Amino acid sequence: MKPDVAITHPDRVLFPASATHAALTKGDLVDYYREIAPVMVPHLDGRPLTLTRFPGSIEEEGFIQQNFAMSLPDWMDRAEVARKSGTGTVVHPVVRRREALVWAANQDCVTLHSWLSRNRHLNTPIRLVFDLDPAGDDFAVLRDTAKAVADVLRESELTPYVQTTGSRGLHVVAPVRGNADFDTAREFARAVARAVVDDDPAHRTSEIRKSGRGGRVYVDIMRNAYGQKAVAPYSVRARPGAPVATPLAWDELDERGMRSDLFTLRDVCKRMAERDDPWSGMGRHAHSLARAMRRLGQDR
C-alpha cells in the first residue's frame, strides 16, 4: 500500500514575488517534486541525502538537516552512518519512491544534496563530480571549462555528463564502478583538474582561496570525498524564481541564452515531457576508475 503524505500549509508563499518572478507557494514546490519524481528518483539511487529546509520562505533563514533519527516515517528508507567522531550515528533519509520525495517537500525541503556513494557501500563512490564555479557572468568561459573537463574524462575512457547547478556554475559528472575508494577518486579528480587548468591557466584555476583565483573559473574537486555531497539532479534552488539544477545534453551548452539558472520549477516538467532525460541510464556507462587513472597517466 502506498503511504499517504498529508500536505500542510500548501498556500504559504515560499518564493516571494519580485519584479521578474511571480510568487510560488509550498504547494507549487510539492507539486513540482511529485511530477518530476519519475525522472528524479532514479538519480537519487539509494544514496544518503541532506535536506535544505525553509520553514518560512527563502527570504528567511533556512537550515541544513542531515540527521532525521527521530522524524522519518516508518515507511521511509534511511541510511544510518557512523559519526566522524566515532560516537553515535546520523540517520539520513534515502528517497526510493515518489512519496518519499513528496514527504521531503512537505518538510519545507527546497534543495536535496546527495552523497556520491550508495547506502550499502558508503566508502566507494559511484560518481565523480567537478564543480565549476565562475568568478563572473561569462558563460562562454564556464562552458569551455566544462568541455575541457569532459575531454579529459573521455581521454580516460569515462563518460562525462553535465548539468546546470541552478545557481552560477556547472557540474560535470562521470559515473564510475563502485570498486575504488574516495582517496583514489580524489587523486584522479585532482589529476583531471590539473590537466584542465594547465590547458588554460588564464581562465581556470584550482586555487581553493577565493582571493587567489583572480577572476578565473574554479575547478573544484573537493566534493569527491567520503560524506561530501552534491546538489541532486532536478533539485530546486533557494533563489528567486526557483531555478532548478538541470541535466543537459552536451550540445545544449552552445544554445543561445544558456545560463546556469535558466530552467526553473515552472518549466522543467514541461521540458521533460518534450524530451528524454539527458542523464537517463547513466549507470550503464560507469567504467573502472583504476583503468581511467592508468589511461590518464598514459595520455599525459
N, C-alpha and C positions, 0 to 999 in steps of 0.2 A: 504494500500500500504506500502511495506517495505521501510524504509528510505535508501537512497543511501549514504554510507560513503566513501568519496573520501580519498584515502591513499596518504599522502605526504611523499616524501623523502624515499621511501622503500629501497633504496640501501645504505643508511647511516649505517655504522658499529656501532652497539650498544654494542656488546660484542666483544672486540678486540681479535685477535688470541693470543694464548700463546703456550708454549712448549707442552701442553697436550690437548689444545682445539682449534678447528678451529673457525674462526670469524663467528659471527651471525649478521644479519642486522635487521633493524627495520621491514623490510618486513617479515623476519623469525618470529619475535615476533607477528606481526599481523596475520600471517598465523596460528601460534600456537593457539592464542586465538580464532580465527574463528573456527578452527577444534575442540577444546576442549569445546566450548561453550555448546553443548547439555548436557555434563556431569557437567560442572562447574556452569552454570547459576542457576539451581535449588538450589544449595547450597548458593547462594547469597540471595535468598529467601526474596526479598523486604527489605533488610537491608541497612542502610546508609553506604557509602563507603568512604574511604580515599585513594587517589592515590599517589603512589611514582613515580615521573616523572624524566626522564633523557633526557633533550633536546639535549645533546651532546652524550656522551657514558657513560657506567657505571664507567669508569675511571675518569670522570669529575664529578663535584659536581652536585648532583640532589637535588630535594626538595620534601617535602611532601605537598600535597594540599588537603584540605577538603572543602573549600568554592568555589563553582562554580556558584555563584549567577548571574554572568554576562556572562557565557560562555557555558552553557548547550544548546544543540539544543532543539528546541521546542518539538520534539517527545520523548525526554528522560525523564524517570521518575526521581523524585527527592524527597528528604526529607528536609523540612525546620525546622531547630532545633534552639530553643532559645539559645543564648549565655549564658555561665555560669555567666557572669557579669550582665545579666538581660537586657542588651541593645542590641537590634538588633537580627538578626538571621544568621545562617550559612546554606547554601544550599548544601547538599551532593548529589552526583549522586547515583542513585539506578538502578542496572542492572537487567532487567527482560527479555531480549532477546539477541540473538546473536549480532545484530547490535550495541547494547549498549556496549558490550564487545569489539567489533572491534573499536568502537569510542574511548574507553579508551586507547586501544593500540596505536591508531593513535595520541593520545595526549602524546606519549612517556611514557605512564604508564607501568612500568615493573611489579610492585607489587601492588595488591589490598589488603587492610585491611578492614575488615567488623565489624560492631557493633555486639553485641551478642543479640540484640533485633531488632524487625521489626519496620518499619516506623510508623505504626499506634499505636503501643504500646511500645514506646521507654523506658518506665520505668520498663518493665518486660522482663527479659532475656528468650530466648528460648534455649540457650546453656550455659553450663559451660565449661570453658577452664582451664586446668592445663598445664602451660608452663614449660617444664622440660629443664633446662639449665645446661649442663655439664661443669665442670671445665677443663676437658681434653678430650682425644680422646678414652676413654674406653667405647665403645658402649655397652658392656655387662652390665655395671653398669647402664647406661641410660635405656637400655631395661628392666632391672629388676625393676627399679623405675617406669617405665610406667606400668608394670604388677601389681605392688603393688597398684598404684592408681586405676587401673581397678578393682582389687579385692575388695577394699573398696567401690567403686561405686556399684559393683554388690551386695555386702552385704546390701547396702542401697536401693536396688531394682531400680537402674538406669542402663542404658545400655551404656557402655563405647565404644568409638571409638578412633582410633589412627591415627596420620599422622606424617610423617617427616615434618620438617619445611623448608627443602631446605637449611638450614644453618647448625647449630650444634646440635640442640635439637629435641625434640619430643613434640607434643601436644596430650594430652588425653582430649577428648571432650565427654560430655554427653548431649543429648537433654533433655529438661525439658518443662513441660507445662507452658505456659505464665501466671501463676496465682500467682507468688511471685515476690517481688521487688528485686532490686540489693543488698540491705542490707542483705536480707535473703540469697541470693545466695552467697555473700561474707562470711557470717557467716558459711554456710555449707561448702564451699570450704576450709575455714581455718581449720575446724574440720577434713576434709579429709586429708589435708596436714599434720596436726599434727599427725594423726594416721600413715601415711606413713613414716614420719620422725622418729617417736618413734620406729617403727619396725626395722630400720637400721640406727641409728644416725651416724655411722661411714662413711656412704656413701651418706647420704641425709641430706639436711638442708632446713629450711625455712627462713634463715637469709638474710635479704634484702641487707645488706652491703657486697660487694664482699670480702672485707678484712676479714670478719668473716666466710666465707664459708669453708675455709680450704680444698680446692680441692674436695669438695663434689658436688653432683647434687643439684641444687637449684630448689625446688618445688615452682614455682611462681604462686600465685593465684590472682595477682593484676589486671589482665585483667577483672575480674568479678566485674565490676563497671560501672555505667552509663557513656556513652560516650567513654569508653575504646574499643579497637579494637584488633582483632587477624588476622594473615595472613589468607587470604581466601584459601580454598582448591583449588589446581591446579594453584596457583599463581606462577609466575616465580620470582626468587630472583635475585637481582643485584649483582651477584657473578660470577667469571669466570666459563664458561661452561654452564651458565643459568640453575642452579638446580631449581627444582620445589617442592613446598610444596605438598606432595603426600599422600593421604589417603591410608592406608594399611589394609589388613586383619591381625588379631592378630597373626596368625601363621607365617606371613612373617617376624616378628621381629626376629625369630630364624634362618632365612636363612643365609647361609654363605655369607659374604661380605656386609651385610646390613649396610648402613650408612644413616645419616640424609640428605646427599646431593647426594644420589645415582642416583635418577631419574632426568632427565633433559628435557629441551624443545625438544630435538631431539628424545626422546624415550617414553614420556608419552602417546602421542596419539596412538602409536603402542601398548603400554601396555593396553590401554583402549579398543582397537579394539579386543584384545585377551581375555579379561576378563570383568566381571561386575565391576561396581564402588563399592568398599567396603563400601561406605557411602550411597549408594542408599536407599531411603526410611527411612532415619534416623528419620525424623519427626514422623513416625508412632510408634516409640519406645520411645517417650517422656513420662515421668512419673512425678508425683507430687513431687515437691521439698519439700513441707511440710511433706509428707509421708516419703521421704528419710531422712529428718532430724530426724524424730521420730525413724526410723529404725536404723540410725547411733547411736543415743543415747541408744537404747536398746542393740545394739551389742557391745558397748564399755564399 
